[in-house]
Amino acid sequence: MKNSAKTYQRREFLKIAGGAIGAFSLSAGLGWSNQERKPNIVLIVADDMAYTDLGFAGHPLLKTPNLDRLARDGVHFTHTFTPNPICTPSRAALLTGQDCWTNGCWFFGMPIREQSEHFARLLSQAGYEAFYTGKWHNDGLPSQRGFTSGKYIGGGGPGAGGHPRPMVKDFGKTKRRQIERFDSELFTDAAVEFLDAQQPGDNPFLLFVSYMTPHDPWTPPGRFATMYKPEAIELPRNFMPRPMNGSKPFRYYSDWHGTNLRDEKQMAPFPRTAEGVRDVRSRYYGTITHDDEQIGRILDKLDEKKLSNDTLVIFLADHGISLGAHGISGKQTMHEEGIRLPMIVRYPKLQRDRAKNSRLTSLIDIFPTICDAAGVPIPESVEGKSLLGLYEGKGRWDRDRIFASFVSPERHRLNIRCIRTDRYKFAHHLTTDEVELYDLEKDPYELTNLAGQPRFEQLQNQLAGELLAWRKKSENQVE
């Protein structure tokens, strides 16, 4: 796509959306000189992926050669978290740089507040071509949130055809159509086509590739379907048939398998069995390796077009997934398997400080990181922090706490809040008033609940008080 074609497309987009560029010209004069050239940005988001499930992260079985090479050249942020471990709020946090209580989206179907800014809008106003392909699980459309072009816009899931026959929309349209192509391949086709059209002198771009995988159903195509044999798969070290608090079942979970919580009722048999978990994980792993191959196509095209050195690439998932850990199948949990996610950042324009960084980072940090790289002012409403200082090992990172929520007391009896520090985690289940306290340094798999033990009373009270204060400030109420 030539620069003039992009300019025309931007005019048409803004005319339809009713937006305005403000002080920026819509002419070819938008381009920067070579000395002032802004970086391109590629954001790749996986759906339902545990922070452990990458080859370079030490997984004993999984093959992810393309993500491995991305990590070799970038920084693996090992402790990245979501404010809310389900798709819609997680993605809202990413889009707005705000916690779910600030942007107003804390459950499925909830709209993002109108006053919450979107990074794509800021970049398009600064002259970027902002292209979107893949899953869109928030209100509105990408074309209404600052993206200037796109292809194959998916909904909250692949639809009746599953991943092999996804339901998608054309950019800016509301009518869905079904396509005979595995969805991650389809979205990668769109991304590669977009990159292939880039020409020297074109304005910089934001490419957002939002996969629907490795979200279930785990039906990877071809050789990926049988790549991992169930009998070769190790169970999670915190595998349980059902969630237990020592020798007693957690009350908050006692009837999940009989409710309409889809992840716990449909994804794997309950109580969990070793055979069932191995079967699910074998197909889930195959889906991840297939996704890795698709991501490799994007990285290869960046190399082929000689764009890699000028491009910030960010890979992450929207949240985690349990698949048998703690007896849980899905992600609606404050355990690490639910709220912690994989993230890699590669930015050749900067000298990285170290290959791994273990500081507490969040989905809300993506917005300011993108703006920082693009030289776009970060709105005061953004609650995240740019990761570029951490990438270089410069400046001060003062975040020593992460807060998370899951809110569905009517539908699922689940209403959970959590505070996580570098070492400890405290979770409060509001519907049953059960609490959990873990020493993550000594107990990384969260197997020993320290809540109620006299020698941890002071720590428990301190964290409970901090969590309550955060709730009062963020939710403006205490239930």
Secondary structure as the mmCIF struct_conf table of DSSP 4:
data_model
#
loop_
_struct_conf.conf_type_id
_struct_conf.id
_struct_conf.beg_label_comp_id
_struct_conf.beg_label_asym_id
_struct_conf.beg_label_seq_id
_struct_conf.end_label_comp_id
_struct_conf.end_label_asym_id
_struct_conf.end_label_seq_id
HELX_RH_AL_P HELX_RH_AL_P1 ASN A 3 ALA A 17
TURN_TY1_P TURN_TY1_P1 GLY A 18 GLY A 18
TURN_TY1_P TURN_TY1_P2 GLY A 22 ALA A 23
BEND BEND1 PHE A 24 PHE A 24
BEND BEND2 LEU A 26 SER A 27
HELX_RH_3T_P HELX_RH_3T_P1 ALA A 28 LEU A 30
HELX_LH_PP_P HELX_LH_PP_P1 GLY A 31 SER A 33
HELX_RH_3T_P HELX_RH_3T_P2 ASN A 34 GLU A 36
HELX_LH_PP_P HELX_LH_PP_P2 ARG A 37 PRO A 39
STRN STRN1 ASN A 40 ALA A 46
BEND BEND3 ASP A 47 ASP A 48
TURN_TY1_P TURN_TY1_P3 TYR A 51 THR A 52
BEND BEND4 LEU A 54 LEU A 54
TURN_TY1_P TURN_TY1_P4 GLY A 55 GLY A 58
BEND BEND5 PRO A 60 LEU A 61
HELX_RH_AL_P HELX_RH_AL_P2 PRO A 65 ASP A 73
BEND BEND6 GLY A 74 GLY A 74
STRN STRN2 VAL A 75 PHE A 77
BEND BEND7 THR A 78 THR A 78
STRN STRN3 THR A 80 PHE A 81
BEND BEND8 PRO A 83 ILE A 86
HELX_RH_AL_P HELX_RH_AL_P3 CYS A 87 THR A 96
BEND BEND9 GLY A 97 GLN A 98
HELX_RH_AL_P HELX_RH_AL_P4 CYS A 100 ASN A 103
TURN_TY1_P TURN_TY1_P5 GLY A 104 GLY A 104
BEND BEND10 PHE A 107 PHE A 107
TURN_TY1_P TURN_TY1_P6 PHE A 108 GLY A 109
HELX_LH_PP_P HELX_LH_PP_P3 MET A 110 ARG A 113
TURN_TY1_P TURN_TY1_P7 GLU A 114 GLN A 115
BEND BEND11 SER A 116 SER A 116
HELX_RH_AL_P HELX_RH_AL_P5 PHE A 119 GLN A 125
TURN_TY1_P TURN_TY1_P8 ALA A 126 GLY A 127
STRN STRN4 GLU A 129 LYS A 135
BEND BEND12 ASN A 138 GLY A 140
HELX_RH_3T_P HELX_RH_3T_P3 PRO A 142 GLN A 144
TURN_TY1_P TURN_TY1_P9 ARG A 145 GLY A 146
STRN STRN5 SER A 149 GLY A 154
BEND BEND13 GLY A 156 GLY A 157
TURN_TY1_P TURN_TY1_P10 ALA A 160 ALA A 160
STRN STRN6 GLY A 161 GLY A 161
TURN_TY1_P TURN_TY1_P11 GLY A 162 PRO A 164
STRN STRN7 ARG A 165 ARG A 165
STRN STRN8 MET A 167 LYS A 169
TURN_TY1_P TURN_TY1_P12 PHE A 171 GLY A 172
STRN STRN9 ARG A 176 GLN A 178
BEND BEND14 GLU A 180 ARG A 181
HELX_RH_AL_P HELX_RH_AL_P6 ASP A 183 ASP A 196
TURN_TY1_P TURN_TY1_P13 ALA A 197 ALA A 197
TURN_TY1_P TURN_TY1_P14 PRO A 200 GLY A 201
HELX_LH_PP_P HELX_LH_PP_P4 ASP A 202 PRO A 204
STRN STRN10 PHE A 205 SER A 210
BEND BEND15 PRO A 214 PRO A 217
HELX_RH_3T_P HELX_RH_3T_P4 GLY A 222 THR A 226
BEND BEND16 MET A 227 TYR A 228
HELX_RH_3T_P HELX_RH_3T_P5 PRO A 230 ALA A 232
HELX_LH_PP_P HELX_LH_PP_P5 ILE A 233 PRO A 236
TURN_TY1_P TURN_TY1_P15 ARG A 237 ASN A 238
STRN STRN11 PHE A 239 PHE A 239
BEND BEND17 PRO A 241 ARG A 242
STRN STRN12 MET A 244 ASN A 245
TURN_TY1_P TURN_TY1_P16 GLY A 246 SER A 247
STRN STRN13 LYS A 248 PRO A 249
HELX_RH_3T_P HELX_RH_3T_P6 ARG A 251 TYR A 253
TURN_TY1_P TURN_TY1_P17 SER A 254 ASP A 255
HELX_RH_3T_P HELX_RH_3T_P7 TRP A 256 GLY A 258
TURN_TY1_P TURN_TY1_P18 THR A 259 ASN A 260
HELX_RH_AL_P HELX_RH_AL_P7 ARG A 262 GLN A 266
BEND BEND18 MET A 267 ALA A 268
BEND BEND19 PHE A 270 PRO A 271
HELX_RH_AL_P HELX_RH_AL_P8 ALA A 274 GLU A 304
TURN_TY1_P TURN_TY1_P19 LYS A 305 LYS A 306
HELX_RH_3T_P HELX_RH_3T_P8 SER A 308 ASP A 310
STRN STRN14 THR A 311 ALA A 317
BEND BEND20 ASP A 318 HIS A 319
TURN_TY1_P TURN_TY1_P20 LEU A 323 GLY A 324
STRN STRN15 ALA A 325 ALA A 325
TURN_TY1_P TURN_TY1_P21 HIS A 326 GLY A 327
BEND BEND21 GLY A 330 LYS A 331
BEND BEND22 THR A 333 HIS A 335
HELX_RH_AL_P HELX_RH_AL_P9 GLU A 336 ILE A 339
STRN STRN16 ARG A 340 LEU A 341
STRN STRN17 MET A 343 ARG A 346
TURN_TY1_P TURN_TY1_P22 PRO A 348 LYS A 349
BEND BEND23 LEU A 350 LEU A 350
BEND BEND24 ASP A 353 ASP A 353
BEND BEND25 ALA A 355 ALA A 355
STRN STRN18 LYS A 356 ASN A 357
BEND BEND26 ARG A 359 ARG A 359
STRN STRN19 THR A 361 SER A 362
HELX_RH_3T_P HELX_RH_3T_P9 LEU A 363 ASP A 365
HELX_RH_AL_P HELX_RH_AL_P10 ILE A 366 ALA A 374
TURN_TY1_P TURN_TY1_P23 GLY A 375 GLY A 375
HELX_LH_PP_P HELX_LH_PP_P6 VAL A 376 PRO A 379
TURN_TY1_P TURN_TY1_P24 GLU A 380 SER A 381
BEND BEND27 LEU A 387 LEU A 387
HELX_RH_AL_P HELX_RH_AL_P11 LEU A 388 GLU A 392
TURN_TY1_P TURN_TY1_P25 GLY A 393 GLY A 393
BEND BEND28 GLY A 395 GLY A 395
STRN STRN20 ARG A 401 SER A 408
HELX_RH_AL_P HELX_RH_AL_P12 PRO A 409 HIS A 412
BEND BEND29 ARG A 413 ARG A 413
STRN STRN21 LEU A 414 THR A 421
BEND BEND30 ASP A 422 ARG A 423
STRN STRN22 TYR A 424 HIS A 429
TURN_TY1_P TURN_TY1_P26 LEU A 430 ASP A 433
STRN STRN23 GLU A 434 ASP A 439
TURN_TY1_P TURN_TY1_P27 LEU A 440 LYS A 442
TURN_TY1_P TURN_TY1_P28 PRO A 444 TYR A 445
TURN_TY1_P TURN_TY1_P29 ALA A 451 GLY A 452
HELX_RH_3T_P HELX_RH_3T_P10 PRO A 454 PHE A 456
HELX_RH_AL_P HELX_RH_AL_P13 GLU A 457 GLU A 475
BEND BEND31 ASN A 476 ASN A 476
#
